[in-house]
Amino acid sequence: MYCFFLVVKVDPFDSQIVYVSKNIKNYLGYSQDEIVNHSLFQLIFSSNHHKLRDYLKDNHQGFFFF
């Protein structure tokens, strides 16, 4: 199974990344230091921001598997 672990502070308008596993570079090309303390919205296409915001507004919490 290929995956990485990502933890975000749930906020429908920011969603700051607070932790990500070291192997993130294999999947997104960014190191841990490059994306921790940045918004999750910076990593996804702007056309998908509304989907993520709606999901977070509905107070969904838990694990995501991509």
N, C-alpha and C positions, 0 to 999 in steps of 0.2 A: 504494500500500500504506500502510495506517495502522498505526503501531506505536510503541512506546516501548522504550527500553533500560533494563533493570533488572539490577543486580548485587547478589547477596546472599552473605553469608558462610554457607556450608553448615553448618547445625547443626539437627538434627531437633527441637530444643526451643526455639530462638530465631530463627535465620536473620535476622540483622541486615542491613538494607539498607545497602550501602556506597556505591552510586552509582545514580542514576536520571537519565535524560535530561530536559532542560528541558520537553519537550512533555508530560510526565506530567500536568500540570494539565488539558490538553485531554481526557484520558481518565478520570482519577480525581478531579479537582477539588482535588488537593493540589499544592503547589509542591515543588520539590526539597528546599528547606530544611525543609519540614514532615514529610517521611518518611525522609530520610537519617538513619541511626543509630537507626531504629526497627525493630521486628520485622515481618517479612513477615506473620506470623500476625495482626497487628493490621489488616491490609488485607483479609483474607478472612473469610468467614462461619465462625463457630466450628464449624458442622456439617461444614466441609471441612478442619478442622485435622488430623484423623486421616489423610486422604488425602495431604496435603502431608507430614506427618511420616513416613508409610510410604515415600513416594517418596524423601525425603531419607535415610532409614535404609538404603535399598538402594544408596546411594552413586551416585545418578544425578547426573551433571553435564553441563552443556551448555546449549544454547539452547532456550528455550521460545517458541513463537509462539502468540499468542492472537488 
